[in-house]
Amino acid sequence: MSAVLRTAVTGVGSYLPDQVLTNQDLAKIVDTSDEWIFERTGIHERRQAAPDQAVSDLAVEAARKALAAAGRTAEDLDLIIVATTTPDLTFPATAAIVQRKLGAPMGIAFDVQAVCSGFVYALSIADGFIARGNAKCGLIIGAETMTRILDWTDRSTCVLFGDGAGAVVVEPAMGQGTTADRGILSFVLRCEGEKQDLLYVDGGVSTTGQIGKLRMQGHQVFRHAVINIAEAIEAAADKAGVDLSEVDWFVPHQANQRILKGVADRLGIDEARVVSTVAKHANTSAASIPLAMDVAIRDGRIKPGQLVLLEAMGGGLTWGACLLRL
Ligand code: ACO
């Protein structure tokens, strides 16, 4: 045992746009039903950003709440990372726009693109800055306007996604090098580019010049999600020397209730320890983990000092998991 600098999450916040889109609303647009969507996915409704709301606007709302929860102000920030698939502009990074809108001082700011795994990637990258002493106060945001890249004529995908943002403040915390330490204890990140055809957007800057629409082979994605997420959870726990029975809360990327259940069943995890917000948020890609974490902290389920395992899979295919003590 020796003293070690950890990256602690000191505040969490989230934001959902006002506009609610229910399954019944979608049934007026495509040939679907509340029963079909809920049975297959566990989703009842999702949010849609207003036409004049950019993803940076969602991110800033979530960021302000996270800063308040941490007892910090924008003045304190020296690192901003935004995980997003739906940036305001091709450049500059949404993180730079967030820095300007928050009035944060000059510092490190950039975006991470790992689709639904983006928040886990971004948090793990932040660990490199904070735990090596290169940043003192970081804002890590997952923010998405997924409804802007959906094909609203494709019922197999347009019913699955929503808009929103979640943010965490991260700061250094001195630990003893044990799993009792507060902060990030381990993470694993993966990408298997071979499987990119299973889930992608059919446009981009250097190919079509258009933003494109989301395309997915649902069955295949489902199968890989259960296998890959379970693998990442076990790897992250192993790396930290923690047994899964010691984990207080699992906060998964919110894609589909059946994926959450499939992973829990595979690992023998009681579903009561799995935070689920998919019914009200749908799949908000990189935003879904901090959104879910914020809900469970504010309703009193996740408490300071508890062990929390974040996990995700998304386009790439990317996947990963991060174990931390709050
Ligand atoms: N409403 C009604 N019927 C529909 C709808 C809909 N919204 N969507 C598809 N169907 C129809 C299909 O056309 C098909 O009809 P057919 O048999 O006449 O051809 C039938 O329902 C069955 O379609 P399947 O695709 O086989 O349905 P499945 O049971 O696989 O469920 C789903 C589809 C929900 C997309 C599922 O595959 C899934 O959840 N996959 C995971 C996808 C996911 O969550 N991706 C998110 C991004 S990745 C991530 O975040 C992990």
Residues whose N, C-alpha, C, O or C-beta is under 5 A from the ligand:
A	BS01	ACO	D31 T32 S33 W36 R40 C116 R155 S156 V159 G218 H219 V221 F222 A225 A255 N256 M313 G314
